[in-house]
Amino acid sequence: MNLHRTFSFAVLIVMVCALAAAAGVDVLSQSTDVRLDQKVDFDADGLHVSEALGSLAQNTGVPMAAGVNDNDWMVRDRRIIVHVKAMPLRNLMREISSILHFDWITIGSGTELKYAILQTEDQAKEEQSLRDSAVDAQAKQLRTKRENVLAEMSNLGSLGRQDAATLANTDPWKYVLASEPLGRSLAEFLNSSAEARNAFLQGTSASFPVSQLSTELQATVQSMTESYDSLQQRIGASDDHSDLLRKFDKLQVTINRNAMTSASAVMAKGLLGSIEVGTADESIFVPVFDPSSSVAKSLGRAIVRLQSGLSKEEVGKLLQSELQSNTAESGQPERDITSDPSLKRAVALYDKKTTASLADVLKSLALRSGLNIISDCLPCKAAVIASGSRPLGEQLEIIRKDYGSNWEKSGNTLRLRDSEWFIKRSWEVPRVWIEYWADRGKANNGLLLEDMVQIAKLRDSQIDHTIINSTELAGMRTIEVARNRDILRFYASLNYDQQKDMAMKSLAVSSLSDNQWALLQKALIAKDAEYAFSDKGTQAVQLIQTGTDLIDYKFEFIPGPDMPIVEFKLSSGIYGITDNTIK
């Protein structure tokens, strides 16, 4: 089996160019394909996206595919959970691409028009960037807070006027986000632009011209900018940006231009990021606040007071006094589950205490709440879900904490994304590889040495999170492979003659290259062997294979005369075999 399939270089170049051209183009919004207006009921309990789209295509008559071709496992093997009723196909397709951080492209035209979902270059860069920065615990904490705020803005923007009004006294900045175009357009912009979203979530800087955005997204950014400028004018700002706004398509958008370092101490406590729109000489600064922060609440109260009839002068004095006295933040829940009245509705997920996977619990939630649900489906452990009714918001918080899925509710649609999706994607292994090893294991009564070596060459995260938890490889002693990965990697580094010497007699350690010796030392360290840091000398390594139906493999490190041998043992065979049936 060739584990490293490659595409023709010429084909790859063509694909990269095609992706670059397609990036940022919302083909679903631009499409006049009437087939996308049909309403569909659809369910997918953790299906691979290639299978889900195949089923959706069969049900709707709209050809769909996943990935650039059948080898594009990074797209095709992603799993999704979907439970929707009477949702326009266009909307469902958009929800699927959004939850997976992918884009749609079209192939052909007219009656031959087909749709394909794939990962653009920008999205691949975003995923890698998020992965690279995940090692920083503080950045991760801030990212989670930014994700939560972005999700809340999406939900607040969908509230009706009456529901929004109830927030004026309790959560004034959330009231502003719910009642003004600012919140809705800000969330829409950050959710629609991969570059802007990545910069905001990571706290990094990004800059691009307004003209680079689609016409629809330009209008969204303009609405956001004008809305915040209007708020500033209402609370006493004197700057006139009317000339700047008239040449909007000539302006530059900058995410986080030294927002955190240039803000005052009070402002910085509540500031999660910023969006600046303008030129080198003049710009409008749009801050993104944590709505629960004291500074955001003070600004929100200022708007509410103006609406109640208080003068600008009085509001300005109160605002200045509050900002000066804001020296500490009060503790707040991680997620807001009180602003939206529908989150207070009682829902029981199960009638008795149940151990459930994410796919199982979301299926139950869809049935019992009537919500449309779209979620990614990445590795996570099953959780014990208690019986009894709870407010919907509390149930969603239980799901978030137990499964690591960050939720976002907009109207009747609930979206869930694994909070560590960019990390967990690196854990995954191509399905075709796992199926290959599973078939080999069934045919050979267990994994053979060459299979174990192939598995050991995977990354540690792939072995620890995917291989040993694979249902397809259940019983095939993958725990032994994981435990002995280092000696298997050493064995994989040997050439044919060295491997032959190990099996026929023994291999002198003195003949190893520096890299091979380092790999062997790592294996010895894993066994807590005292010889791990010895110099290369008269030591030897050998491989002993015994058995026929069930094969035992034993690697031995021989340190020298009268010294204990270090052993690494593996076996073929499948646990739970009875009459050739895998239990």
C-alpha positions, 0 to 999 in steps of 0.5 A, a space after each residue: 500500500 502506498 501511504 503517500 499518494 501524490 497528484 501530478 504537479 501540473 494538475 495541482 497547479 491548475 487546482 491551486 489557481 482555480 481555488 485562488 480564483 474561487 476564494 471569496 466568491 459566494 456561488 450559492 448567493 450568486 446562483 440562479 439555480 432554482 433547484 437550490 430553492 427546494 425545501 428539504 428534510 435531511 438527517 446525517 448522524 456523523 456521516 462523512 461529508 462525501 456520503 452525506 452529499 451523495 445522499 443529499 444529491 440523490 434526494 434533491 436531484 442536484 449533483 454534489 461532490 466533496 473534494 477536488 477528487 476521490 483522493 481529497 480525504 481532508 475534505 471527503 472524510 470530514 464528518 457532519 451531523 445534520 437534522 433539518 426540516 423544510 430548510 431551503 437547499 441553498 441555506 443547508 448547503 451554506 450551513 454545511 460549508 460554514 460549519 466545516 470551514 469550506 467553500 462551494 464551487 460550481 462545475 459546468 453550466 446549465 442543466 450540467 451544473 454541479 456543486 463541489 465543496 472544498 477547502 480553499 487556500 485561505 481556509 487551509 492557511 487559517 486552519 494551520 495558523 490556528 493550530 500553530 497558535 494553539 500552544 499558547 494557553 492565554 491565546 486559546 482562552 482569548 480565542 474561546 472568549 472571542 468565539 463566544 462573543 461572535 456566536 452571541 452577536 449572531 444570535 442577538 442580531 436575530 432577536 425581534 424588537 420586543 426581545 431585544 428591548 428586554 436587554 436594555 436594563 440588564 445587558 445594555 451593550 447586548 441591547 445595542 448589538 441586538 437593536 442596531 445594525 452594528 451587531 448583525 453586520 459585524 458578526 456577518 462580516 467576521 463569519 463571511 471573511 476567512 481572513 478577517 475571522 482568523 485575525 479576529 479570533 487569533 488576535 493578529 493583524 490583517 489588512 485588505 482593500 474593501 474592493 477585494 470583498 464581494 459586493 454583498 460583503 462590502 455593503 455589510 462592512 459599510 453598514 457596520 462602519 456607519 452604524 458605529 460612527 452613528 453611535 459615536 455621534 450620538 454620544 458626543 463625538 465631533 468627527 465628521 466622516 461623511 466624506 470618507 464614507 462616500 468613497 467607501 470602495 476605495 478604503 482599506 479594512 484593517 483587523 487589530 491594528 495595534 488595538 490592544 496596545 494602543 487602548 487605554 487601560 480601562 478600554 483594554 479590559 473589555 476590548 477583544 479586537 478591532 476593525 478599522 476602515 479608512 485611509 492612512 490619514 483618516 479612519 473609523 475605529 470599530 471596537 469589538 468589546 466583550 459585552 459583559 465587560 464594564 466598559 461595554 456596559 457603560 457604553 451601552 448604558 450611555 446609548 440607552 440613556 440618550 434614547 430615554 431623553 437624557 442630554 448628550 452633556 449629562 450622558 457624557 458626564 455619567 459615561 466619563 465617571 463610570 469609565 474612570 471608576 471601572 477598575 475591575 471586572 465582575 465575574 460573568 458566566 462563560 455564555 449568555 443563556 438569558 438574553 434569548 427567551 427561547 433559551 429558557 424553554 424547558 427541554 429533556 434530552 433523555 428520560 433516563 440517565 444515558 451515556 451518549 455520543 455527540 451524534 446521539 445527543 444532538 439527534 435527541 435534541 433535534 427531536 425534542 426541541 424542533 430546532 434545525 441542527 448542524 454540527 461538525 463531528 470530530 473525535 470526542 468521548 461519550 458523556 453521561 447525560 442526566 435525565 429530566 427537563 432543563 432550560 434549553 440554554 442550560 442543556 446547550 451549556 452541558 453539551 458545550 462543556 461535555 463535548 467541547 462543542 461551541 454553540 451558536 443559535 440564530 432563530 430556529 437554527 442551532 450550529 455547533 463547532 468543536 472548539 478545537 476543530 483545527 487541532 482535532 483535524 490533525 488527529 485524523 487518518 485517511 479513511 482508506 488507510 484505516 479500511 486497508 489495515 482493517 481488511 489486512 487484519 481480518 485477512 491475516 488474523 491480525 496486523 502483521 509487522 509491516 502494518 504495525 510499522 506503517 501505523 507507527 509512522 503516523 504522528 503521535 496525535 493520530 495514533 493516540 486519538 484516532 488509531 487506538 479509538 478506531 472501531 474498524 481496528 477494534 481488537 487488533 492490538 493497536 494499543 501494543 502498536 502505540 506502546 511500541 511505536 518508537 522501536 517500530 519507528 527505529 525499525 522503519 529507519 533501517 534499510 533492507 539489509 539491516 532489517 535482514 541482519 536483525 531477523 537472521 542474526 543481530 544488527 551491530 549498533 555500531 553500524 547505525 547512523 546517528 539518526 538511527 541511533 537517536 531513534 533507538 535511544 528514544 525507544 530505550 528511553 520509553 522503556 526506562 532502560 538505563 542504556 539509553 544514553 550509552 555511547 554506540 559500542 558493542 551492543 546489538 539489536 535483533 528481531 525474533 519472530 515466532 508462531 504461524 497463525 498467531 505471530 509474536 514479534 520480539 525486538 531485543 536490545 543486547 547491551 553486552 555480556 552479563 547485562 539484562 536484555 531490553 525486550 519490546 513485544 508485539 503480537 498479531 491476532 484479534 481479541 475476541 475471535 470465535 469461529 472466525 467472527 470478530 466480536 
